[in-house]
């Protein structure tokens, strides 16, 4: 499986979870078994960002989200003809 496929799968997963997911949750969802690989995927995504940090026992974990782009602005109407 290519990296673009995994990036797109991760993007889709994060879009389906608007509150975000930690890297471990993403790893568990896809059963990669390779947490550093998930971090590489997230860092390669220009639309992924750390939304907040949560405390997980003695450690903190980043909660990742993706930007959902808005639709394109509609094209302006043509010029009105003078009467």
HELIX and SHEET records of a PDB file:
HELIX    1   1 UNK A    3  UNK A   15  1                                  13    
HELIX    2   2 UNK A   23  UNK A   30  1                                   8    
HELIX    3   3 UNK A   35  UNK A   44  1                                  10    
SHEET    1   A 3 UNK A  21  UNK A  22  0                                        
SHEET    2   A 3 UNK A  59  UNK A  66 -1                                        
SHEET    3   A 3 UNK A  48  UNK A  56 -1                                        
END                                                                             
